[in-house]
Amino acid sequence: MTVPTVDRVRQALATVDDPEIHRPITELGMVDTVEISPDGKVRVGILLTIQGCPLRDKLQGDITLAIAKLDDVTGVTVDFGVMSDGQRKTLQSELMGDRSTRVIPFSNPLSRTKIYAVASGKGGVGKSSLTVNLAVATARLGRSVGIVDADIYGHSIPRMLGVTEKPTQVGEMVMPPTAHGVRVISTGMFTSGNNPVVWRGPMLHRALEQFLAEVYWGDLDVLFLDLPPGTGDIALSISQLLPSAEILVVTTPQQAAAEVAERAGSMVTQTEQHIAGVIENMAWLSCPHCDERIDVFGSGGGRKVADALSRIVGAPVPLLGQIPLDVRLREHGDSGDPIVLADPDSPAAQVILEIVDKLSVRGRSLVGRLLGLTPLRR
């Protein structure tokens, strides 16, 4: 009787990603032992990053399935242990480098991560719903995507993504939960029940800095930030911590909302950031009986904001899309099942997908980035 070799088992284990770190467990020092009995039974020892890892069962299932696919395997046993403090420090250094100082990887001039800060002048315009759906739709294109719920007081991203688990702490490194292919962090994951967050400005800045520097995001293609409404502390902190972040301004057609959104967008004249575009939400309601468009909140607000900001910044600011008022957008947000996944053919989802396509066309800019090139000498 033939039996699998240790090398073949390790090759199979290399196809298993840690469900939080999203890298092969063989690269993370998690495979401790591999034993193969003469009758083809395989026993592997796996080191978890922490005791009581919440995704242990998924990891066990993935490992068992990967090894069981090998020829001549008659059984698989997975024994779990826990990394030592030294092993965790080695892992942290491997993933995030030297942590003697707090470093935000996205502020590195060589970072290729596209950053979109979703902003609005006032609350209630659907900014968080759009952030979630834009992120999930982008992830569906095969991009690596993250969301920072920067609305510290009014956090709602976890519910809209259906996230119930807490982040995992590995030494000084935080592993964010993943939902619908999107990594996410929020103060809502650190509070008990629906308790309010009562912090002053400096604490807001500190929390945002920790989200950006101490969370293991991996190599993200796109990072979305759901900002609180207005031009307060968080908006200023974003401009300082992530100066390359581009602003997506969300408004409704209502003139009062458009005027406030214009003020929020014009903040870039002081922070020297770029406006990626304007999104008009709740643009109209389709009559359920005749399909006639009903302008519940008026019309023209999104175009007004885009034109005004174009004049203010001296460059074209596009109106990226007008999303109709759709009760399904709210329903799927409440259930944690974003509409771009649950009902992609709905009018609202179609516009959101078009917006994502427009943003995806714009490549990651190299303006202002160090390319590591040395000029030729004559």
C-alpha positions in Angstrom: 0.0 0.0 0.0 1.3 3.5 -0.9 1.0 6.4 1.4 1.3 10.2 0.8 4.6 11.9 1.5 5.2 14.7 3.9 6.0 17.0 1.0 2.7 16.3 -0.7 0.8 16.9 2.5 2.6 20.2 3.0 1.9 21.2 -0.6 -1.8 20.5 0.1 -1.6 22.6 3.3 -0.1 25.4 1.2 -3.5 25.8 -0.5 -5.2 26.5 2.8 -5.4 30.2 3.8 -5.8 31.4 7.3 -9.4 32.8 7.2 -8.4 36.0 9.0 -5.0 36.8 7.5 -5.8 35.4 4.0 -2.4 33.9 3.5 -1.3 30.3 3.3 -0.9 28.7 6.8 2.4 27.3 5.6 3.8 30.8 5.2 2.6 31.9 8.6 4.4 29.3 10.7 1.1 27.6 11.7 2.0 24.1 10.5 3.8 22.5 13.4 3.9 18.8 12.7 3.0 16.3 9.9 2.7 12.6 10.7 1.7 9.9 8.3 0.9 6.3 9.4 1.6 3.2 7.3 -2.2 2.8 6.6 -2.5 6.3 5.1 -3.8 8.3 8.0 -2.5 11.8 8.3 -2.2 13.8 11.5 -1.2 17.4 11.4 -0.4 19.8 14.2 -1.6 23.4 13.7 -0.6 26.4 15.8 -3.5 28.9 16.2 -2.5 32.5 16.6 -4.6 32.8 19.9 -6.4 30.5 22.3 -10.0 30.1 21.4 -9.6 31.3 17.8 -13.2 32.0 16.5 -12.5 30.5 13.1 -11.0 27.3 14.3 -13.8 25.1 12.9 -13.5 26.7 9.5 -9.7 26.1 9.5 -10.2 22.5 10.6 -12.7 21.9 7.7 -10.4 23.6 5.1 -7.4 21.6 6.2 -9.3 18.3 6.3 -10.7 18.9 2.8 -7.3 19.8 1.3 -5.5 16.7 2.7 -8.4 14.3 1.9 -8.1 15.2 -1.8 -4.7 13.5 -1.9 -4.5 10.0 -3.2 -3.9 7.2 -0.7 -5.1 9.3 2.3 -7.5 7.2 4.4 -8.1 9.6 7.3 -7.2 13.1 8.5 -6.8 14.3 12.1 -6.1 17.9 13.0 -4.6 18.7 16.4 -4.6 22.4 17.5 -2.1 24.1 19.6 -1.4 27.8 20.3 1.6 29.9 19.2 4.0 31.1 21.9 4.5 34.8 22.5 7.8 34.6 20.6 6.0 33.0 17.6 3.3 35.6 17.6 5.9 38.4 17.6 7.6 36.7 14.7 4.3 36.5 12.8 3.5 40.2 13.6 7.0 41.2 12.3 6.4 39.1 9.2 3.1 40.7 8.4 3.5 44.3 9.6 7.2 44.9 10.0 8.8 46.8 12.8 6.1 47.9 15.2 8.3 50.0 17.5 6.6 53.1 15.9 3.0 53.4 14.7 3.0 53.4 10.9 0.1 53.8 8.6 0.9 51.7 5.5 -1.5 53.6 3.3 0.4 56.9 3.9 3.6 55.4 2.4 4.4 57.2 -0.9 4.9 53.7 -2.4 1.4 52.5 -1.4 -0.7 51.5 -4.4 -4.0 51.3 -2.4 -6.7 53.5 -3.7 -8.5 55.3 -0.9 -12.0 56.7 -1.1 -13.5 58.8 1.8 -17.2 58.8 1.4 -18.4 62.1 2.8 -21.6 64.1 3.1 -22.6 67.5 4.4 -25.5 66.2 6.5 -26.8 62.9 7.9 -29.5 60.7 6.4 -28.4 60.9 2.8 -27.5 57.1 2.6 -23.7 57.5 2.8 -23.1 54.3 4.8 -25.4 52.3 2.6 -23.4 53.5 -0.5 -20.1 52.8 1.2 -21.1 49.2 1.9 -22.4 48.5 -1.6 -19.6 50.2 -3.3 -17.1 48.1 -1.3 -18.9 44.8 -1.9 -19.3 45.5 -5.6 -15.6 46.3 -5.9 -14.7 43.1 -4.0 -16.9 41.2 -6.5 -14.6 42.4 -9.3 -11.8 40.4 -7.6 -10.2 43.4 -5.8 -8.9 43.2 -2.2 -11.1 45.7 -0.3 -11.4 47.1 3.2 -13.8 49.5 5.0 -13.0 51.7 8.0 -16.2 52.8 9.7 -14.9 56.3 10.6 -18.3 57.4 11.8 -17.3 56.8 15.4 -20.5 58.0 17.0 -22.9 56.8 14.3 -21.3 53.5 13.3 -23.6 51.3 11.3 -21.3 49.4 8.9 -21.2 46.1 10.8 -25.0 45.7 10.7 -25.1 46.6 7.0 -22.5 44.0 6.3 -24.0 41.4 8.6 -20.9 41.3 10.8 -21.4 39.9 14.3 -17.9 38.6 15.2 -15.3 40.6 17.0 -11.8 41.4 15.7 -9.0 39.1 16.8 -6.1 40.5 18.8 -2.8 38.9 18.1 -0.2 40.7 20.2 -0.3 44.3 19.1 -2.0 43.4 15.8 -5.7 43.4 15.1 -7.3 41.0 12.6 -10.5 42.6 11.1 -13.5 40.4 10.4 -14.4 39.8 6.8 -17.9 39.8 5.3 -18.9 39.4 1.6 -15.1 39.6 0.7 -14.6 42.9 2.5 -12.4 43.4 5.6 -14.0 45.8 8.1 -13.3 47.6 11.3 -15.6 49.7 13.4 -16.0 51.0 16.9 -19.3 49.1 16.9 -17.2 46.0 17.3 -15.7 47.2 20.6 -18.8 48.4 22.3 -21.3 46.4 24.4 -24.8 46.3 23.0 -25.9 49.6 21.6 -24.0 51.7 24.1 -23.0 55.2 22.8 -19.4 56.3 22.2 -18.8 59.5 24.2 -15.4 60.8 23.2 -13.8 64.2 22.6 -11.9 65.1 19.4 -8.4 63.8 20.4 -9.8 60.4 21.2 -11.5 60.3 17.8 -8.2 60.9 16.1 -6.5 58.3 18.2 -9.1 55.7 17.3 -8.9 56.4 13.6 -5.1 56.2 13.8 -5.3 52.8 15.5 -7.7 51.5 12.9 -5.3 52.5 10.1 -2.0 51.5 11.8 -2.7 48.5 14.1 -5.2 46.6 12.0 -3.7 44.1 9.6 -5.3 45.0 6.3 -3.0 43.0 4.0 -2.3 44.3 0.5 -5.5 46.2 -0.2 -6.4 47.4 -3.7 -9.1 49.7 -2.4 -9.9 51.2 1.1 -13.3 52.9 1.7 -13.8 55.1 4.7 -17.4 55.9 5.8 -17.0 59.4 7.3 -19.4 61.1 9.7 -21.4 64.0 8.1 -19.9 67.5 8.1 -16.4 68.9 8.2 -15.3 68.2 11.8 -12.6 66.3 13.6 -12.7 63.0 11.6 -12.6 64.8 8.2 -9.5 66.8 9.4 -7.8 63.7 10.7 -8.3 61.9 7.4 -6.7 64.7 5.6 -3.7 64.5 7.9 -3.4 60.7 8.2 -4.4 59.9 4.6 -3.6 62.9 2.4 -3.9 60.8 -0.7 -7.6 59.9 0.1 -10.0 61.0 -2.6 -13.4 62.3 -1.6 -16.7 60.9 -2.8 -19.4 63.4 -2.0 -22.9 62.0 -1.4 -26.0 64.2 -1.6 -29.7 64.0 -2.2 -31.5 66.1 -4.8 -32.9 68.4 -2.2 -31.4 71.9 -2.5 -30.8 72.2 1.3 -28.8 68.9 1.3 -27.0 70.0 -1.9 -25.8 73.2 -0.3 -24.5 71.4 2.7 -22.8 68.8 0.5 -21.1 71.6 -1.5 -19.6 73.0 1.7 -18.3 69.5 2.7 -16.8 69.0 -0.7 -15.2 72.4 -0.8 -13.1 71.5 2.3 -10.6 70.1 -0.2 -9.4 73.6 -1.0 -8.0 73.7 2.5 -6.9 70.0 2.8 -5.5 69.8 -0.8 -7.3 66.5 -1.5 -8.9 65.4 -4.7 -12.6 65.0 -5.3 -13.3 61.7 -7.1 -16.9 62.7 -7.8 -20.5 63.3 -6.6 -23.1 60.7 -6.1 -26.8 61.7 -5.9 -28.8 59.3 -3.7 -32.6 59.0 -3.5 -32.7 60.7 -6.9 -36.3 59.7 -7.7 -39.0 57.1 -6.8 -40.5 54.9 -9.5 -44.2 54.8 -9.2 -45.2 51.2 -8.4 -48.3 51.5 -10.6 -47.1 53.4 -13.7 -43.3 53.5 -13.4 -43.4 57.3 -13.6 -40.6 59.0 -11.8 -41.6 60.9 -8.7 -39.1 63.6 -7.5 -39.7 63.0 -3.8 -36.8 65.2 -2.8 -36.7 67.5 -5.8 -34.3 67.3 -8.6 -30.9 68.6 -9.8 -29.1 68.6 -6.5 -26.3 66.2 -7.6 -25.6 68.2 -10.8 -25.6 71.4 -8.8 -23.0 70.1 -6.3 -20.8 68.7 -9.1 -20.9 72.0 -11.1 -20.3 74.1 -8.0 -17.3 72.0 -6.9 -15.9 72.1 -10.4 -15.8 75.9 -10.2 -14.4 75.8 -6.7 -11.5 73.4 -7.3 -10.9 74.6 -10.9 -11.2 71.1 -12.4 -14.0 68.9 -13.6 -15.9 67.0 -10.8 -18.1 64.3 -12.3 -21.6 63.4 -11.3 -20.9 59.6 -11.0 -24.5 58.5 -10.8 -28.0 59.1 -9.6 -29.4 56.3 -7.5 -33.2 55.9 -7.3 -35.1 55.7 -4.0 -35.6 51.9 -3.5 -37.0 50.3 -0.4 -34.9 47.2 -1.1 -31.7 49.2 -0.6 -32.8 49.8 3.0 -34.2 46.3 3.6 -31.0 44.6 2.5 -28.9 47.0 4.5 -30.9 46.2 7.7 -30.5 42.4 7.0 -26.7 42.7 6.3 -27.1 41.5 2.7 -26.1 44.3 0.4 -28.4 45.0 -2.5 -25.6 44.6 -5.1 -25.4 40.9 -4.1 -29.0 40.2 -3.0 -30.7 42.0 -6.0 -28.1 43.0 -8.5 -30.6 43.6 -11.3 -32.6 46.2 -9.3 -32.3 49.8 -10.6 -30.5 51.0 -7.5 -27.9 48.2 -7.7 -27.4 48.8 -11.4 -26.4 52.4 -10.8 -24.1 51.5 -8.0 -22.4 48.9 -10.2 -22.0 51.5 -12.9 -20.4 53.9 -10.4 -17.9 51.1 -9.4 -17.1 50.6 -13.0 -16.3 54.3 -13.4 -14.1 54.3 -10.4 -12.3 51.1 -11.5 -11.4 52.6 -14.9 -9.3 55.2 -13.1 -6.0 53.5 -12.4 -4.0 53.9 -9.3 -2.2 57.2 -9.9 1.5 57.4 -9.7 1.5 61.2 -9.3 3.7 62.2 -6.4 4.9 58.6 -5.7 8.5 57.6 -5.5 9.3 55.2 -8.4 12.8 54.2 -7.2 14.4 55.2 -10.5 17.9 56.5 -10.8 18.7 59.0 -13.6 21.3 58.0 -16.2 24.7 59.7 -15.9 26.5 60.9 -19.0 
